[in-house]
Amino acid sequence: MTLKLRIAIIGQSNFASDVLEIFLERSNIEIVGVFTIPDKGNREDILATTAKAHQIPVFKFASWRRKGIAIPEVLEQYASVGANLNVLPYCSQFIPMEVIDGAALGSICYHPSILPRHRGASAISWTLIEGDEVAGFSIFWADDGLDTGPLLLTRQTNLEPTDTLDTIYKRFLYPEGVKAMGVAVDLVAKGEAYKITQTEVGATYDPAMFKIENQVINLGQTAVRIWNFIRGLDSVPGAIATVVLNTGDEVVEEQVRLFGAHLYSAGPVSNAQPLRLKGLSKPALVHEGGLLIEGTDGAFVNVRRLKRGSKVIAASDWFKQANQEPIKDFTEDELSKKHALASIWQAILKDSIEPSTDFFAAGAGSMDVVRLVEEVKETFDVPLENEHVFMAPVFEEFFDQLVRILRQGSSSTGGNRKQVPFKGFLLNANKREIQVPTQLFVNGEFVDAEGGRTLDIINPTDEKILAKVACASAADVDKAVQAAHKAFYGAWKQVSARQRGQLMLKLADLMEQHKEELATIESVDSGAVYTLALKTHIGMSIDAWRYFAGWCDKIQGNTIPVNPARPNNVLTFTRKEPIGVCGLVTPWNYPLMMLSWKMAACIAAGNTCLIKPAQTCPLTALKFAELAVLAGFPPGVINVLPGKGSDAGQAVADHHLVRKLGFTGSTPIGKHIMKSCADSNLKKCSLELGGKSPLIIFADCDLDKAVKHGMSSVFFNKGENCIAAGRLFIEDRVHDEFVRRVVKDLRSMTIGDPLNRSTAHGPQNHKAHYDKLIEFCQRGVEEGATLVYGGGPVPNLKGYFFTPTVFTNVEDDMFIAQEESFGPIMIISKFNASDVDSVMHRANRTEYGLASGVFTKDISKALSFADRIEAGTVFVNVYNKTDVAAPFGGFKQSGYGKDLGQEALNEYLKTKCVTIEY
């Protein structure tokens, strides 16, 4: 027979509130009264609030006794409810025996340890401090002793090395404790409740950890005991240590609290700074991962967070002199969010909220932290952890922190929110004044190169020095790699895939806003015609960032059916994961576009990166870095290091923390990079290398279109185009007419200042390349090819201007037929349509296979060509038609791997296979 229980709940906290809710589910239980603590200011304990919601009488007593004697009025009010069972889920007050024995069935209490071990108010802490292997709780019958009454039931769980006071409470003691209280009252109702006398063997009475003197850590013990003490007080109140600071004439001591400890076994740390702690024989070491403390046994504990005053900081930031400047330029939308946040705080703290309101000083506890985090996450859709509250407990600081997180994931195109200081120069060009950075960009800041090294950047239009730009060394590369590595495992991991996409869209929007500036810089720096720079160099860069932004939250693995070992079942699935730190080395023909093709896919996949742009034209990459900060990318995610390939580029290829290298450049350098990737750490690499792309024009084509695209295939972007048609095969029936039309159009081509809107052909990128083109043409003439047009510099024009050139009667064994010019030089050979097999053989008789093209109205010819040609890209009746959604990359010695399209993501992802048997 089940008894009807009239229960009085005595206590406070969320735990007691949830126990109340559990009891209300039972039909044989009536909660006749709730006895709890008085309000703190305007803040009522959650147990009282819950009871009122269910119309249960609530009594709030500051004390049950006066001078050791039960207060009569209190006893009278307790007796008035007529309880036959008292339940004390969590109670901080001393309850007189008149109440404990006042219920006919007695009083049951919850205690968070396995009694008789760890009696007292700080049982959870001592379970961890003493290094117990198991934790648990007891529900016992109250008597006149301290947690000494007969046991009703116990529950236990293994303690994990990652457990702290917070985690063991949240994962076991709280949820299982609530359920166990329900079980306990059911046993009482059925008359089956045990009363097992506690043994005194192994009993301990532990000091109360709410006393500040007991919170001071003894550093003169083993690493394990130091670690256990810290985690036993994590996250409230925190173990106290004393930092000893030398301020010149005097020694100053500062108390701090330690959080986030773990045993450390990763070996020596680099760039560590000593920090004296009182009671520690050797200085602790501040490093990028925290604070290392050596125990008396020579083992180490690492502490991740410290509390200084009211604010928790990363231990690694102890020596940082400059605090983050508070945000001042809030938008209207952000200010409206401030009101919403204040409402959340007010609902939790039950008090008005001022900018200086301290969450914990206002009475908040650990469960309030959980509630705040969950409500903020739900309201503002941001990634938030409990430690964010501890690191910014004051309302104004917390709001500042929230805005920074929101801005990281925002795609808003509002005004620039952060200005990045840099050294640079003022570019007066194209009726604009543009501030251009000239320093390295490392870890979110513009910095000088080691030793102040610089590169001269030459304007190819007038051969004058445009600027001196920082020249990265191997040491500079290492700093950038370390920053990217830290960001990958730190701030960047906190940014969700969708927020990553929003950041990329924000960056694309900023590039759009500044596209005229970027195009002007690109034109002056690389010689690109402004109109082409605006449409292609910059326009396709923006397209790339927007395209890959859309992929961020669509990267996913698969589930795979496999054969299980019966009778068990097996679940196998794959995960697509970012590789880590990626190095990018890009060429000088499309500076910003090559950066964007690679980096957008790299970032979309979740990696961090450093890029070494071409040493002759790094300026748009540096301006891009400024925009990346304005977009809200965390420090270290993107790093830009102008420099020489032999120094900085080689250092990127050799670095052991770089796990992927994306390179576009010449085949000889690509081979060297591939070897370096293998020798260093077998890093994954993708190579987009040289080309000698064949273009076959049949007599049955649309000749007007063939001439137009044939010229574009060679002279587009001054011939500095990796997929340029390196060799044209023209059917003999239209050969002469094709050449005549090409030469006619070249004679009317406007060559000159790339910023002039009428200019069609600008200067070559730099002098070494310009000189190479002169030699290339001389070689062609010497070997007997017919120079029809051009072949040398544009006369009477200062700068690296090279005349668009046409060679005919080019034989297969000639140098100019086999090697890439990478310039505005058209190489033409004839063929007869009666021997298509031969011309296909000639087109494929090259070690390159980047691109190809064919012009014909015969679809059969076109498809046959596409089938037989050995090239990564095939154009039919068009040329240079690339798109950010279409994969781009070559065969043979033109490299491997893809830029653009979905396939590009695979270059920056790794596949993990997970198999679970159940």
Residue pairs with C-beta under 8 A, 6 or more apart in sequence:
1 191
2 28
2 189
2 190
3 28
3 105
3 188
3 189
3 190
3 191
4 28
4 30
4 189
5 28
5 29
5 30
5 84
5 85
5 105
5 185
5 188
5 189
6 30
6 32
6 81
6 82
6 83
6 84
6 85
7 23
7 29
7 30
7 31
7 32
7 83
7 84
7 85
7 86
7 87
7 185
8 31
8 32
8 33
8 34
8 35
8 78
8 81
8 83
8 85
8 86
8 87
8 103
9 16
9 19
9 20
9 23
9 31
9 33
9 34
9 35
9 47
9 51
9 87
9 88
9 89
10 35
10 36
10 86
10 87
10 88
10 91
10 95
10 99
10 107
11 35
11 36
11 47
11 88
11 89
11 90
11 91
11 92
12 36
12 37
12 45
12 46
12 47
12 90
12 91
12 92
13 45
13 46
13 47
13 89
13 90
13 365
13 367
14 46
14 367
15 89
15 90
15 110
15 174
15 177
15 178
16 36
16 47
16 89
16 90
16 91
17 46
17 47
17 49
17 50
18 174
18 178
19 87
19 89
19 110
19 178
19 181
19 182
20 31
20 34
20 47
20 50
20 51
20 54
20 56
21 50
22 178
22 179
22 181
22 182
23 29
23 31
23 87
23 181
23 182
23 185
24 31
24 54
25 182
26 182
26 185
26 186
28 189
29 185
29 189
31 51
31 54
31 56
32 56
32 57
32 81
32 82
32 83
33 56
33 57
33 58
33 59
33 78
33 80
33 81
33 83
34 47
34 48
34 51
34 56
34 57
34 58
34 59
35 59
35 60
35 61
35 78
36 45
36 47
36 48
36 58
36 59
36 60
37 45
37 60
37 61
37 62
37 92
37 93
38 60
38 61
38 62
39 45
39 48
39 60
39 350
40 363
41 350
41 351
41 362
41 363
42 350
42 351
43 349
43 350
43 351
43 362
43 363
44 350
48 58
48 60
51 57
51 58
52 58
57 81
59 77
59 78
61 71
61 74
61 93
63 71
63 93
64 70
64 71
64 74
64 93
64 94
64 95
64 96
64 99
65 71
65 94
65 96
70 96
70 98
70 99
75 96
75 98
75 99
75 102
78 99
78 102
79 102
83 102
83 103
84 103
84 104
84 105
85 103
85 104
85 105
85 106
85 107
85 108
85 185
85 188
86 99
86 100
86 102
86 103
86 106
86 107
86 108
86 142
87 107
87 108
87 181
87 185
88 95
88 107
88 108
88 109
88 110
88 142
89 110
89 177
89 181
90 110
91 109
92 121
95 107
95 142
97 144
99 107
100 106
100 107
100 142
100 143
100 144
101 107
105 188
106 141
106 142
107 141
107 142
108 139
108 140
108 141
108 142
108 152
108 184
108 185
108 188
109 139
109 140
109 141
109 142
109 147
109 149
110 137
110 138
110 139
110 177
110 180
110 181
111 119
111 123
111 137
111 138
111 139
111 140
111 147
112 123
112 124
112 127
112 137
112 169
112 173
112 177
113 119
113 123
113 124
113 126
113 127
113 135
113 136
113 137
113 138
114 134
114 135
114 136
114 137
114 138
114 154
114 156
115 138
115 140
115 147
115 151
115 154
115 198
115 203
116 147
116 148
116 198
116 199
116 200
116 201
116 202
116 203
116 204
117 132
117 202
117 203
117 204
118 126
118 127
118 130
118 204
118 206
119 146
119 147
119 148
119 203
119 204
119 205
119 206
120 126
120 146
120 147
120 205
120 206
120 207
120 208
121 208
121 209
121 210
122 206
122 207
122 208
122 209
122 210
123 206
124 135
124 165
124 168
124 169
124 173
124 232
125 165
125 206
125 209
125 232
125 233
126 204
126 206
126 209
126 232
127 135
127 159
127 168
127 232
128 135
128 159
128 163
128 164
128 165
128 168
128 228
128 231
128 232
129 228
129 229
129 232
130 228
131 224
131 225
131 228
132 159
133 158
133 159
134 156
134 157
134 158
134 159
135 156
135 157
135 159
135 163
135 168
135 172
135 173
136 154
136 155
136 156
136 157
136 172
136 173
137 154
137 155
137 173
137 176
137 177
137 180
138 151
138 153
138 154
139 151
139 152
139 153
139 154
139 180
139 181
139 184
140 147
140 149
140 150
140 151
140 152
140 198
141 149
141 150
141 151
141 152
141 195
142 149
143 149
143 150
146 205
148 198
149 198
150 194
150 195
150 196
150 197
150 198
151 194
151 195
151 196
151 197
151 198
152 184
152 187
152 188
152 193
152 194
152 195
152 196
153 180
153 183
153 184
153 187
153 194
155 176
155 177
155 180
157 168
157 172
157 176
159 168
160 167
161 262
161 263
162 262
163 171
163 231
164 231
164 232
164 234
164 235
165 231
165 232
165 233
165 234
165 235
165 236
166 234
166 235
166 236
166 366
166 386
169 366
170 370
184 193
187 193
187 194
207 214
208 214
209 215
209 232
209 233
209 237
210 237
212 240
215 233
215 237
215 238
215 239
215 240
216 239
216 240
216 241
217 226
217 229
217 230
217 239
217 240
217 241
217 258
218 225
218 229
218 279
219 226
219 241
219 277
219 278
219 279
219 280
219 293
220 279
220 280
220 281
220 296
221 295
221 296
222 295
222 296
222 297
222 299
223 263
223 293
223 294
223 295
223 297
223 299
223 300
223 301
224 263
224 295
224 297
224 299
225 295
226 261
226 293
226 295
226 301
227 261
227 262
227 263
227 301
229 239
230 239
230 258
230 259
230 261
230 301
230 303
231 261
232 239
233 239
234 258
234 259
234 260
234 261
235 259
235 366
235 369
235 386
235 387
235 390
236 365
236 366
237 257
238 257
238 258
238 259
238 307
239 257
239 258
240 255
240 256
240 257
240 258
241 255
241 256
241 257
241 258
241 277
241 278
241 279
242 253
242 254
242 255
242 256
242 277
242 278
242 279
243 253
243 254
243 255
243 256
243 275
243 276
243 277
243 278
244 251
244 252
244 253
244 276
244 277
244 278
245 251
245 252
245 253
245 254
245 276
246 252
253 278
254 308
256 306
256 307
256 308
257 306
257 307
258 291
258 303
258 305
258 306
258 307
259 303
259 304
259 305
259 306
259 307
259 312
259 387
259 390
260 290
260 303
260 304
260 305
260 315
260 387
261 301
261 302
261 303
261 304
262 301
262 302
262 304
263 299
263 300
263 301
263 302
264 292
264 299
264 300
264 301
264 302
265 299
265 300
269 285
269 287
269 288
269 289
269 292
270 287
271 287
271 288
272 285
272 286
272 287
272 292
273 285
273 286
273 287
273 318
273 319
274 283
274 284
274 285
274 286
275 283
275 284
275 285
275 286
275 291
275 318
276 283
276 284
277 283
277 284
277 293
280 293
280 294
281 296
282 294
284 291
284 292
284 293
284 294
285 291
285 292
286 315
286 316
286 318
286 319
287 316
288 316
288 482
288 486
289 302
289 304
289 316
290 302
290 303
290 304
290 305
290 314
290 315
290 316
291 302
291 303
291 304
291 306
291 315
291 316
291 318
292 300
292 301
292 302
292 303
293 300
293 301
293 302
293 303
294 300
295 301
303 315
304 314
304 315
305 312
305 313
305 314
305 315
305 387
305 390
305 391
306 312
306 313
306 314
306 315
306 318
307 313
307 390
310 358
310 360
310 361
310 393
310 394
311 391
311 392
311 393
311 394
311 397
312 387
312 390
312 391
312 393
313 391
326 396
326 400
327 400
327 403
327 404
327 417
329 415
329 417
330 338
330 403
331 412
331 414
331 415
333 412
334 403
334 406
337 380
337 402
337 403
337 406
338 399
340 379
340 380
341 376
341 379
341 380
341 395
341 398
341 399
341 402
342 353
342 395
344 372
344 375
344 376
344 379
345 353
345 357
345 359
345 372
345 395
346 352
346 353
348 364
348 368
348 371
348 372
348 375
349 357
349 359
349 362
349 363
349 364
349 368
351 357
351 362
353 395
354 395
355 394
355 395
355 396
356 394
356 395
356 396
357 394
357 395
358 393
358 394
358 395
359 368
359 369
359 372
359 389
359 393
359 394
359 395
359 398
360 393
361 393
364 372
369 386
369 389
369 390
370 386
372 389
373 384
373 385
373 386
373 388
373 389
376 382
376 384
376 402
377 383
377 384
380 402
380 406
382 402
382 405
382 406
382 409
383 405
383 494
383 495
383 496
383 499
384 405
388 398
388 401
389 398
391 401
392 398
392 400
392 401
407 417
407 632
408 495
408 499
408 503
408 632
408 633
408 634
409 495
409 496
409 498
409 499
409 502
409 503
409 632
410 502
410 506
410 632
411 502
411 503
411 505
411 506
411 509
412 506
413 506
413 509
413 510
413 513
416 630
417 630
417 632
418 629
418 630
420 444
420 445
420 446
420 626
420 629
420 630
421 446
422 437
422 438
422 439
422 446
422 626
423 437
423 438
423 439
423 446
423 448
424 435
424 436
424 437
424 438
424 439
424 467
424 622
425 435
425 436
425 438
425 467
426 433
426 434
426 435
426 436
427 433
427 434
427 435
427 436
427 466
427 520
427 521
427 524
429 520
429 523
429 524
429 755
430 516
430 520
430 523
430 530
430 755
432 516
432 517
432 520
434 517
434 520
434 521
434 623
436 467
436 521
436 619
436 622
436 623
437 446
437 622
437 623
437 625
437 626
438 454
438 467
438 468
438 469
438 470
438 619
438 622
439 446
439 447
439 448
439 449
439 469
439 470
439 622
440 446
440 447
440 448
440 449
440 470
440 472
440 476
440 480
440 640
440 641
440 642
441 447
441 622
441 625
441 626
441 638
441 639
441 640
441 641
442 476
442 479
442 480
442 483
442 639
442 641
443 479
443 480
443 483
443 487
443 635
443 636
443 639
444 483
444 629
444 633
444 634
444 635
444 636
445 635
446 622
446 625
447 470
448 470
449 470
449 471
449 472
449 473
449 476
449 643
450 472
450 473
450 475
450 476
451 473
453 470
453 471
453 472
453 473
454 468
454 469
454 470
454 471
455 468
455 469
455 470
455 471
455 615
455 618
455 642
455 643
455 644
456 465
456 468
457 465
457 466
457 467
457 468
457 469
457 525
457 616
457 617
457 618
457 619
458 464
458 465
458 466
458 616
458 766
458 767
459 465
459 466
459 524
459 525
460 526
460 527
460 762
460 763
460 764
460 765
460 766
460 799
460 800
461 524
461 527
461 753
461 754
461 762
461 763
461 799
462 798
462 799
463 767
463 798
463 799
463 800
466 524
466 525
466 619
467 619
469 618
469 619
469 622
469 642
470 642
471 615
471 642
471 643
471 644
471 647
471 648
472 480
472 612
472 641
472 642
472 643
472 647
472 648
472 651
473 643
473 647
473 648
473 651
474 647
474 648
474 650
474 651
476 641
476 643
476 648
477 610
477 612
477 641
477 643
477 648
477 651
477 652
477 655
478 651
478 655
480 610
480 639
480 641
481 581
481 583
481 610
481 652
481 655
481 657
481 658
482 657
483 635
483 636
483 639
484 581
484 608
484 609
484 610
484 636
484 637
484 639
484 657
485 580
485 581
485 608
485 636
485 657
486 636
487 608
487 634
487 635
487 636
487 637
488 578
488 580
488 581
488 607
488 608
488 636
490 636
491 634
491 635
491 636
491 637
492 606
492 608
492 634
492 636
492 637
495 503
495 634
496 553
497 552
497 553
497 555
497 606
498 552
498 553
500 552
500 603
500 604
500 606
501 549
501 550
501 551
501 552
501 553
501 604
502 549
503 631
503 632
503 633
504 545
504 546
504 548
504 549
504 552
504 600
504 603
504 604
505 545
505 546
505 549
506 631
506 632
507 545
507 627
507 628
507 631
507 633
508 542
508 545
508 546
508 549
510 627
510 630
510 631
511 518
511 538
511 541
511 542
511 545
511 624
511 627
512 542
514 623
514 627
515 534
515 538
515 539
515 542
516 534
517 623
518 533
518 538
518 541
518 592
518 620
518 623
518 624
519 530
519 533
519 534
519 537
519 538
520 530
520 533
520 755
521 619
521 620
521 623
522 528
522 533
522 537
522 538
522 591
522 592
522 617
522 619
522 620
523 529
523 530
523 533
523 754
523 755
523 762
524 619
524 754
524 755
525 591
525 617
525 618
525 619
525 620
526 588
526 589
526 591
526 616
526 617
526 765
527 718
527 754
527 762
527 763
527 764
527 765
527 800
528 537
528 590
528 717
528 718
528 754
528 762
529 717
529 754
529 759
529 760
529 761
529 762
530 754
530 755
530 756
530 757
530 759
531 757
532 716
532 717
533 754
536 590
536 593
536 717
537 590
537 591
537 592
537 593
538 592
538 593
540 593
540 596
540 882
540 884
541 592
541 593
541 595
541 596
541 597
542 596
543 884
544 593
544 596
544 597
544 600
544 884
544 900
545 596
545 600
547 600
547 884
547 885
548 600
548 601
548 603
548 604
548 884
548 904
548 905
549 600
549 604
551 604
551 902
551 905
552 604
552 606
555 576
555 604
555 605
555 606
555 905
555 909
556 576
557 573
557 574
557 575
557 576
557 911
557 912
558 573
558 574
559 571
559 572
559 573
560 572
560 573
560 574
560 913
561 572
562 570
562 572
562 915
563 570
564 570
564 917
565 917
568 917
568 918
569 917
569 918
570 915
570 916
570 917
570 918
571 915
571 916
571 918
572 913
572 914
572 915
572 916
573 913
573 914
574 911
574 912
574 913
574 914
575 911
575 912
575 914
576 605
576 909
576 910
576 911
577 606
577 909
577 910
577 911
577 912
578 605
578 606
578 607
578 908
578 909
578 910
579 605
579 607
579 659
579 660
579 684
579 908
579 909
579 910
580 607
580 608
580 657
580 659
580 660
581 607
581 608
581 609
581 610
581 657
581 658
581 659
581 660
582 602
582 607
582 608
582 609
582 610
582 658
582 659
582 660
582 661
582 662
582 908
583 609
583 610
583 611
583 612
583 652
583 653
583 655
583 658
583 660
583 661
583 662
584 595
584 598
584 599
584 602
584 609
584 610
584 611
584 612
584 661
584 662
584 663
585 611
585 612
585 645
585 649
585 652
585 653
585 661
585 662
585 663
585 664
585 665
585 673
586 594
586 595
586 598
586 611
586 612
586 613
586 614
586 621
586 664
587 594
587 614
587 664
587 665
587 722
588 614
588 616
588 617
588 720
588 765
588 766
589 717
589 720
589 721
589 722
589 765
589 822
590 717
591 613
591 614
591 617
591 618
591 619
591 620
591 621
592 620
592 621
592 624
594 664
595 611
595 613
595 620
595 621
595 624
597 884
597 888
597 899
597 900
597 904
598 611
598 662
598 664
598 899
599 609
599 611
599 638
601 899
601 900
601 904
601 905
601 907
601 908
602 609
602 660
602 662
602 908
603 609
603 637
603 638
604 905
604 908
605 905
605 908
605 909
607 660
607 908
608 636
608 637
608 638
609 637
609 638
609 639
610 638
610 639
610 640
610 641
610 652
610 658
611 621
611 638
611 639
611 640
611 641
612 641
612 642
612 643
612 645
612 648
612 649
612 652
613 621
613 640
613 642
615 642
615 643
615 644
615 645
616 765
616 766
617 765
617 766
618 640
618 642
621 640
621 642
622 640
622 642
624 640
625 638
625 640
628 637
628 638
641 648
641 652
642 648
643 649
645 669
649 673
650 676
652 658
652 661
653 661
653 673
653 676
653 677
653 680
653 683
654 676
654 679
654 680
655 680
656 680
656 681
658 680
658 681
658 683
659 681
659 683
659 684
660 683
660 684
660 685
660 686
660 907
660 908
661 673
661 677
661 683
661 684
661 685
661 686
662 685
662 686
662 897
662 899
662 907
662 908
663 669
663 670
663 673
663 685
663 686
663 687
663 688
664 687
664 688
664 689
664 722
664 899
665 689
666 689
666 690
667 689
667 690
667 847
667 848
667 893
667 894
667 895
670 687
670 689
670 690
670 895
673 685
673 687
674 685
674 687
677 683
677 684
677 685
684 907
684 910
685 897
686 889
686 895
686 896
686 897
686 898
686 899
686 907
687 895
687 896
687 897
688 722
688 850
688 888
688 889
688 890
688 894
688 895
688 897
688 899
689 848
689 850
689 890
689 893
689 894
689 895
690 722
690 820
690 822
690 848
690 850
690 893
690 894
691 722
691 723
691 724
691 726
691 820
691 848
691 849
691 850
691 851
691 890
691 894
692 726
692 727
692 818
692 819
692 820
692 846
692 848
693 713
693 723
693 724
693 725
693 726
693 727
693 848
693 850
693 851
693 852
693 853
693 871
694 725
694 726
694 727
694 728
694 729
694 842
694 843
694 844
694 846
694 852
694 853
694 869
694 871
695 710
695 713
695 725
695 727
695 728
695 729
695 852
695 853
695 854
695 855
695 879
696 728
696 729
696 831
696 839
696 843
696 853
696 854
696 855
696 865
697 706
697 710
697 728
697 729
697 730
697 731
697 734
697 738
697 854
697 855
698 731
698 833
698 854
698 855
698 856
698 858
698 861
699 731
699 733
699 734
699 833
700 856
700 857
700 858
700 861
701 734
701 855
701 856
701 857
701 877
702 855
702 857
702 877
703 734
703 737
703 738
703 741
705 855
705 877
706 738
706 855
707 738
707 741
707 742
707 745
709 853
709 855
709 877
709 878
709 879
709 880
710 725
710 728
710 738
710 742
710 826
710 855
710 879
711 742
711 745
711 746
711 826
712 879
712 880
713 724
713 725
713 728
713 853
713 879
713 880
714 724
714 725
714 728
714 804
714 824
714 825
714 826
715 749
715 761
715 804
715 824
715 826
716 724
716 880
718 761
718 762
718 763
718 764
718 765
718 802
718 823
718 824
719 804
719 821
719 822
719 823
719 824
719 825
720 764
720 765
720 769
720 822
720 823
721 822
721 880
722 822
722 850
722 851
723 850
723 851
723 873
723 880
723 882
724 822
725 826
725 851
725 853
725 879
726 820
726 821
726 827
726 848
727 810
727 817
727 827
727 828
727 829
727 843
728 826
728 827
728 828
728 829
729 829
729 830
729 831
729 839
729 842
729 843
730 738
730 739
730 828
730 829
730 830
730 831
731 830
731 831
731 832
731 833
732 830
732 831
732 832
732 833
733 833
735 808
735 828
735 830
738 828
739 788
739 806
739 808
739 828
742 789
742 806
742 826
743 788
743 789
743 806
746 789
746 790
746 804
746 806
747 789
749 760
749 761
749 804
750 756
750 758
750 759
750 760
750 761
751 759
751 760
751 761
751 762
751 794
751 797
751 801
751 803
751 804
752 759
752 761
752 762
752 797
752 801
753 759
753 762
754 762
754 763
761 801
761 804
761 824
762 801
763 770
763 799
763 800
763 801
763 802
764 770
764 773
764 800
764 801
764 802
764 823
765 800
766 800
767 800
769 800
769 822
769 823
770 793
770 800
770 802
772 821
772 823
773 802
773 821
773 823
773 824
773 825
774 792
774 793
774 802
776 815
776 816
776 819
776 821
776 823
776 825
777 787
777 790
777 791
777 792
777 805
777 807
777 825
779 815
779 816
780 787
780 791
780 807
780 810
780 814
780 815
780 816
780 827
781 787
781 791
783 811
783 814
783 815
783 816
784 809
784 811
784 814
785 807
785 808
785 809
785 810
785 811
785 814
785 816
785 827
786 807
786 808
786 809
787 805
787 806
787 807
788 806
788 807
788 808
789 803
789 804
789 805
789 806
790 802
790 803
790 804
790 805
790 806
790 824
790 825
791 803
791 805
792 802
792 803
793 801
793 802
793 803
794 801
794 802
794 803
802 823
802 824
803 824
804 824
804 825
804 826
805 824
805 825
805 826
806 825
806 826
806 828
807 816
807 825
807 826
807 827
807 828
808 828
808 829
809 828
809 829
809 830
810 816
810 817
810 827
810 828
810 829
811 817
811 829
812 818
812 829
812 842
812 845
816 825
816 827
817 827
817 829
818 846
820 848
821 827
829 842
831 838
831 839
831 842
836 861
836 864
840 865
840 868
840 869
843 852
843 869
844 868
844 869
844 870
846 892
847 892
847 893
848 890
848 892
848 893
848 894
849 870
849 871
849 872
849 890
849 891
849 892
849 893
849 894
850 871
850 872
850 873
850 889
850 890
850 891
850 894
850 895
851 871
851 872
851 873
851 874
851 875
851 890
852 865
852 869
852 871
852 873
852 874
852 875
853 874
853 875
853 876
853 878
853 879
854 861
854 862
854 865
854 866
854 869
854 874
854 875
854 876
854 877
855 876
855 877
856 862
856 865
856 877
862 876
862 877
865 874
865 876
866 874
866 876
870 891
870 892
871 890
871 891
871 894
872 888
872 889
872 890
872 891
872 894
873 882
873 888
873 890
875 881
882 888
882 900
883 900
884 900
884 901
885 900
885 901
885 902
886 900
886 901
887 898
887 899
887 900
887 901
887 902
887 903
887 904
888 898
888 899
888 900
888 901
888 904
889 895
889 896
889 897
889 898
889 899
890 896
897 907
898 904
898 906
898 907
899 907
